[in-house]
Amino acid sequence: MRASRRWPRSAGAALVMAGLLLAVGVSLAAQQKKNTFGIVSDEEYTPDGSENKPYDGRLQFVRLSYPYGLSGVGRAGRVAPWAHDYPRGDAHFMQILTDLTMVRGRTGGSNTFPLSSPELTKFPFAYMSEPGFWRLTPEDAMGFRNYLLKGGFVIFDDFRGADWDNLQFQMHQVLPELRFIELTGREAIWHAFFEIPNPLVLPAPYGGLPVSYWGIFEGNDVNRRMLAIANVNNDISEYWEYSDQGFVPVDTSNEAYKYGVNYAIYALTH
């Protein structure tokens, strides 16, 4: 049984537009301490897990933490690379998902877990930022493999260039029998809630490299369950994070939310 009700595409688009028009009312120039959803909007920081909420049956946005070493310090700046766009991207997305669908989600924040945490199996999908800095430990490889094979789904986002090579290398340690397959727009994930027949129409917010989408499927068969999706040379969460500040035109932020909603609904129903 599907966990959400399908809205007509026109109704869904209108609801996204309405929510984002409200959000855009917050002025970047005003330098407000909190944005529309009550999330601190003038600084980023690295969570340590102390803000995690206990599992209560509601859908929770889960962000994956990982060791990244000194190689990540320069580009990551003042936060760990896996914490980029936290907490605003996470909170904004969950608000939109909860408003648009029948999903009973927890809004206002997210949980962070290492890949080896047994807590991951309580949540249908997880998000990893900047996988180009990801350094896999044996414990994380085993825990993450267990999560994915037991029905978990992971979104890889906010990376470009040579980061893609590192992501493929690390995932080969987790699932050596599987490989990334380029997506065409015909796969079920692009039709899980909104219709996205051509995913390449969403431009990257920066970087200038060609965007593509890749998935890992059970048995390397695109007709079976997808375990992971990689937004190559893109940063969808960047659109979520700044959707209340006029970062890009509203319709572009709308599109980025559609991708995330489809990812979440796919994870819940497959």
N, C-alpha and C positions, 0 to 999 in steps of 0.2 A: 504493500500500500504506500502510495506516495505521501510524503510528509507535508506537502504544500498544495495549495490550490492554484491552478494556472489562471492568471489574469489575461485578458485580451491584451495584445501588444500595445494597442493605443492607450488603454487604461493604465497599463504599467508604466509606459513612457510618461504619461501625464502626471502620475504620482511621483515619479523620480524628479520630473521637472519642478513640481510644486515644492518638494522637499528641498531641492537644491536652491531654488529661488529664495526660499526663506533663509537658507544657510548663507547665501552670498550677501545677505544684508549686513553681515558682520564686516566691518571695514578693516582692512589691513593697516591703513594709516592710523586708525584709532589705537592700535597696540593694546587691545583689550587683553586682560589677564586670562579670560576664559572665552571659548568660542560658543557657538550655538548649542552644542551638546554638553557644555560644562567641562570641557577638556582643556587643560593648560595648553595655550597655543603660541607661547613666545619662547619656548625652550624645549630641548629634547634631553632625555636622560636614559640610562641603562637600567632596566628593572632587574631586581635580584630575586624575584619570586615571592617576596614578602607581601605583595599586593594581590596574589592569587586568591581567587574565591573558591570555596569548596564546591564540589560537584553537587548540583541540586536538580538535575534532570533537564535543565534548559540548555540550549545550544550556546556554547561559549567560544569566542574567538581564541585560538591557541597559537602563540608565537613560539617558534623553536629557537632555543639558544644553543650555541656550540662554541668549542674552543677555536680561536682564530689566530692567536700568536701575534708576534710583533709585526708580521707582514701586513696585518690589517690596520695598524694604528694610523698610518699617514692618511689614507683615504677615508677611514672611518671617522676621523675627527674626534669629537668629544664623547661620542657614544660608540658602543660596540656595533660592528656592522650589522649584526642580526637584529639590532634594536632600531634600525632606521625606520622612520615614519611612526614610531611608537610614541605616545598612545593614540594620537589623533586619527591615523589611518584606520586602526583597528576599531575604534569607537564609532567613527563616522560610518564605516561599512556596516557594522552590526545594527546601527540605528536604521539605516536604509533597508537592510535585509528584513528586519523585524516589521517595519512599516509596510513593506510591499508584499510580503508573503504571509502564509499561515504559520511560519516557523516561530516557535516560542523561544526567543533568544534573550540572552542576558546582555544588556546594553551598558555603556558607560566605561568599559575597560576590557582588558583581556588577561589571560593567564599566560605565563611563560614557563616552559619546561625544557630540560635537556632531552636529547633524543633517546636516552636510555631510561627515561622515567616510565614506570608502569602506569602512571596516571594518564598517559597519552591514549590508552585504549578506551577511555571513557568518552572520547571526543572524536567525531567522524572526520574532521579535517584539521589540518595544521598548516601554518604559513611560515616560510623561511625567507628572510631578506638577505641579500648580498651573499649568495652561496659561493661566490668566487673566493671568499675568505674562509670558507668552511674547511676545517681540519678534522677528519674523522678519527675517533678512538675505537678500539675493539668493542668496548662496552656500548658505545653509541651505535655502532654498526649492527650489533645483535639486537638491541632494543628497537631500533628504527625498522629493521627488517621484520621483526615480530609485529610491530604496529601496522605496517603496510600490508602484510600478508593476511592479517586478521580482519581486514576491511577498512583500514585507514586510508586517507587521501592527503597528499601534500601539494601545496602551491609554492613554486619557486619563483621569486620575483625580485626586481631591483638589481639587475646585473647586466653586463654587456662585455663584448670582446672576449678576451682570454678567460674571463670568469666562467664562460660556458664550458671551456675545456676542463676546468677544475670540477665543476658540477658533475659532468659526465664521469670523470675519474672517481669521484667520491661515491656516486651512486652505483658504480660498478662494484665497489667493495660491499655495498649493502645488498644489491640484487645482481650478482654476477651472471645469472641466467637470463636476465632481461636487458633490454636496450631502449633508448629513446627513439621514438618514431615521429616524424614531422606530421603535424595535423593539417588538414585541408579545409576544414569547415563543415565537412559531412559528418563528423563524429557526434555522438549523442550529447556530449557536454555543451555543444553550441546550440542545442535545442532543448535544454533541460528546463528552462523557464522562459527566457526571452529567445527570439530567433536571431542568431548571429551567423548568417550564412557565409560571411567573409570576415574572419577575425582580423585580417591584416589592415582593415580600414582604420583601426585605432592607432594613431601615431604615438611614438615614444615621446615623453615630455622633454627629453634631452638626449644627447649622445650621437644622433645622426646616423646610427648603424641600422641596417635592415632588420625589421622585426620579424620573428617567426615564433611558432608555438609547437612544442614537442611534448609527447606523452609517453608514459610507460604503461603497458597493458599486460594483464595476465596472459601468459603464454605467447607474448609478442603478437597478439591478435587484436586488431583494432575493434573487433566486434565483441570483445570481452571487456571486463571491468578495467577502467583506468585507475592506476594507483598514484600517479603523479602527473602534474602539468608544469611545464617550464615556460615562462614568458621571456623568451630570449631577446636581449637588447631592448627590454622594456622595463617600465616601473609603474605598474598600474596603481599601486598603493600611493604613489605620489599624487595622483589625481584625487584619491580619497582624502588624503591628508589635508590638502589645501582647497577642497571643494567649497568651503565656506568663505574663501578669501579672494575670489575672482582670479585665481591663478591662471585658469584657462576659460574659454567660453563654456557656458553651462552645458551645452549639448555634448561637449567632449567629456566632461566629468560624468554626465549621464551614461555615456557609453562605457566608461571604465567601471561604473557601478554594475552595469548589466553583466560584464564579464565575471565580476566577483559573485554576483547573485547566482549566475549559472554554475559556477564552480561549487558553491555551497550546496545548492539544490542537487547537483549531480552526486556529491559526496553523501548526501542524506538518502538518496534513492537508489544507489548502486552499491 
